[in-house]
């Protein structure tokens, strides 16, 4: 887990798992009242490389890509050893 400053105050928590293909952005105190019981998932980032070149006519990964490459686990962010 890593933390990053949030515009307007507070922090986001960036959470990954070794065997997951996503990074979860957690806003653990969205209204800055000090109570973490109202935490929400602010976003999810898919961590996988496309299998084709990115170009102007194909700039994004289609939703079918995730289902087609579901076996590509273990791409989470990890410190170098």
KOLMAR-157187 format. One line per 8 residues: number of its first residue (from 1); for each residue z, x, y of N, C-alpha, C. Coordinates in nm, 3 decimals. Example, Ala and Ser with C-alpha at 12.3 -4.5 7.8 and 13.67 -1.06 7.14 Angstrom:
! residues 2
1 = 0.780,1.319,-0.569,0.780,1.230,-0.450,0.780,1.320,-0.330 ~ 0.708,1.285,-0.225,0.714,1.367,-0.106,0.787,1.290,0.003
END
This chain:
! residues 81
1 = 0.000,0.085,-0.116,0.000,0.000,0.000,0.000,0.090,0.123 ~ -0.080,0.050,0.220,-0.083,0.118,0.350,-0.061,0.013,0.458 ~ -0.024,0.059,0.576,0.000,-0.032,0.689,-0.087,0.009,0.806 ~ -0.131,-0.090,0.883,-0.210,-0.065,1.003,-0.168,-0.160,1.113 ~ -0.172,-0.111,1.236,-0.131,-0.192,1.351,-0.225,-0.311,1.370 ~ -0.167,-0.420,1.412,-0.240,-0.543,1.437,-0.250,-0.566,1.587 ~ -0.367,-0.608,1.633,-0.385,-0.638,1.774,-0.287,-0.748,1.815 ~ -0.213,-0.725,1.921,-0.114,-0.821,1.966,0.025,-0.793,1.913
9 = 0.039,-0.686,1.834,0.170,-0.649,1.781,0.185,-0.682,1.634 ~ 0.268,-0.607,1.569,0.289,-0.628,1.426,0.199,-0.539,1.343 ~ 0.203,-0.560,1.214,0.126,-0.476,1.122,0.061,-0.558,1.012 ~ -0.051,-0.507,0.962,-0.113,-0.558,0.841,-0.073,-0.465,0.727 ~ -0.060,-0.518,0.607,-0.039,-0.438,0.487,-0.169,-0.442,0.409 ~ -0.220,-0.326,0.370,-0.343,-0.315,0.292,-0.303,-0.282,0.149 ~ -0.327,-0.375,0.057,-0.277,-0.366,-0.079,-0.392,-0.354,-0.177 ~ -0.384,-0.255,-0.268,-0.484,-0.241,-0.373,-0.412,-0.222,-0.506
17 = -0.488,-0.240,-0.611,-0.439,-0.215,-0.746,-0.537,-0.121,-0.815 ~ -0.488,-0.037,-0.901,-0.573,0.062,-0.968,-0.686,-0.004,-1.047 ~ -0.664,-0.119,-1.103,-0.763,-0.182,-1.188,-0.825,-0.307,-1.126 ~ -0.828,-0.314,-0.995,-0.888,-0.428,-0.927,-1.001,-0.381,-0.836 ~ -1.095,-0.467,-0.811,-1.209,-0.436,-0.725,-1.194,-0.496,-0.587 ~ -1.071,-0.511,-0.542,-1.054,-0.567,-0.408,-0.933,-0.507,-0.338 ~ -0.939,-0.512,-0.208,-0.830,-0.473,-0.120,-0.784,-0.600,-0.052 ~ -0.655,-0.627,-0.055,-0.601,-0.747,0.007,-0.536,-0.708,0.139
25 = -0.572,-0.776,0.245,-0.512,-0.755,0.377,-0.407,-0.863,0.395 ~ -0.281,-0.820,0.401,-0.168,-0.913,0.409,-0.106,-0.907,0.549 ~ -0.097,-1.022,0.612,-0.026,-1.034,0.739,0.112,-1.087,0.704 ~ 0.208,-0.996,0.689,0.339,-1.037,0.637,0.431,-1.098,0.742 ~ 0.391,-1.100,0.866,0.468,-1.168,0.971,0.370,-1.218,1.077 ~ 0.294,-1.324,1.047,0.186,-1.365,1.138,0.230,-1.409,1.277 ~ 0.350,-1.461,1.291,0.393,-1.505,1.424,0.496,-1.411,1.486 ~ 0.515,-1.291,1.429,0.603,-1.187,1.482,0.746,-1.235,1.511
33 = 0.797,-1.322,1.422,0.935,-1.369,1.440,1.035,-1.293,1.351 ~ 0.987,-1.196,1.276,1.074,-1.117,1.189,1.099,-1.179,1.053 ~ 1.046,-1.297,1.027,1.065,-1.366,0.899,0.941,-1.345,0.812 ~ 0.956,-1.274,0.701,0.842,-1.245,0.614,0.812,-1.359,0.517 ~ 0.889,-1.467,0.521,0.864,-1.581,0.433,0.737,-1.657,0.468 ~ 0.680,-1.633,0.585,0.557,-1.700,0.625,0.435,-1.609,0.611 ~ 0.443,-1.508,0.525,0.332,-1.414,0.503,0.207,-1.487,0.454 ~ 0.091,-1.438,0.498,-0.037,-1.497,0.457,-0.136,-1.385,0.425
41 = -0.231,-1.416,0.339,-0.341,-1.323,0.313,-0.442,-1.339,0.425 ~ -0.461,-1.233,0.503,-0.551,-1.237,0.618,-0.695,-1.213,0.577 ~ -0.716,-1.148,0.463,-0.852,-1.122,0.418,-0.855,-1.045,0.288 ~ -0.972,-1.042,0.228,-0.996,-0.969,0.103,-1.124,-0.890,0.119 ~ -1.122,-0.763,0.078,-1.239,-0.676,0.085,-1.279,-0.639,-0.058 ~ -1.403,-0.665,-0.096,-1.452,-0.628,-0.228,-1.484,-0.479,-0.227 ~ -1.430,-0.405,-0.326,-1.448,-0.261,-0.334,-1.545,-0.226,-0.445 ~ -1.673,-0.239,-0.420,-1.772,-0.199,-0.519,-1.900,-0.158,-0.448
49 = -1.972,-0.069,-0.509,-2.096,-0.020,-0.453,-2.212,-0.109,-0.497 ~ -2.306,-0.139,-0.409,-2.423,-0.215,-0.452,-2.509,-0.129,-0.544 ~ -2.583,-0.195,-0.630,-2.670,-0.123,-0.723,-2.812,-0.110,-0.669 ~ -2.834,-0.141,-0.543,-2.965,-0.128,-0.480,-2.946,-0.070,-0.341 ~ -3.051,-0.013,-0.282,-3.038,0.040,-0.146,-3.017,-0.072,-0.044 ~ -2.928,-0.048,0.049,-2.908,-0.143,0.159,-3.019,-0.121,0.261 ~ -3.082,-0.228,0.301,-3.191,-0.219,0.399,-3.180,-0.338,0.494 ~ -3.269,-0.344,0.589,-3.266,-0.452,0.688,-3.287,-0.588,0.622
57 = -3.369,-0.594,0.517,-3.394,-0.722,0.453,-3.291,-0.756,0.344 ~ -3.206,-0.659,0.303,-3.098,-0.683,0.206,-2.971,-0.613,0.254 ~ -2.915,-0.655,0.368,-2.800,-0.583,0.423,-2.667,-0.614,0.357 ~ -2.658,-0.722,0.280,-2.530,-0.762,0.223,-2.536,-0.774,0.072 ~ -2.421,-0.768,0.009,-2.412,-0.787,-0.135,-2.410,-0.937,-0.162 ~ -2.502,-0.989,-0.244,-2.500,-1.132,-0.273,-2.379,-1.169,-0.357 ~ -2.338,-1.295,-0.352,-2.220,-1.338,-0.427,-2.239,-1.323,-0.577 ~ -2.362,-1.328,-0.625,-2.387,-1.313,-0.768,-2.357,-1.171,-0.816
65 = -2.350,-1.074,-0.723,-2.323,-0.936,-0.760,-2.185,-0.920,-0.822 ~ -2.087,-0.989,-0.768,-1.950,-0.974,-0.819,-1.939,-1.021,-0.963 ~ -2.003,-1.133,-0.996,-1.998,-1.182,-1.133,-2.077,-1.090,-1.226 ~ -2.186,-1.035,-1.178,-2.270,-0.949,-1.262,-2.205,-0.815,-1.291 ~ -2.115,-0.769,-1.205,-2.053,-0.637,-1.221,-1.901,-0.648,-1.232 ~ -1.853,-0.754,-1.297,-1.709,-0.776,-1.307,-1.640,-0.667,-1.389 ~ -1.714,-0.596,-1.473,-1.654,-0.492,-1.556,-1.630,-0.363,-1.478 ~ -1.669,-0.353,-1.354,-1.658,-0.229,-1.276,-1.520,-0.217,-1.213
73 = -1.416,-0.221,-1.294,-1.279,-0.214,-1.243,-1.239,-0.070,-1.213 ~ -1.127,-0.055,-1.144,-1.072,0.077,-1.117,-1.126,0.144,-0.993 ~ -1.185,0.068,-0.900,-1.241,0.128,-0.780,-1.145,0.116,-0.662 ~ -1.021,0.081,-0.687,-0.924,0.066,-0.579,-0.898,0.199,-0.510 ~ -0.844,0.194,-0.390,-0.816,0.314,-0.315,-0.695,0.385,-0.375 ~ -0.711,0.513,-0.405,-0.603,0.593,-0.461,-0.599,0.728,-0.391 ~ -0.482,0.786,-0.381,-0.476,0.920,-0.320,-0.542,1.023,-0.410 ~ -0.600,1.127,-0.350,-0.660,1.235,-0.428,-0.551,1.319,-0.490
81 = -0.576,1.367,-0.609,-0.478,1.453,-0.678,-0.523,1.597,-0.670
END
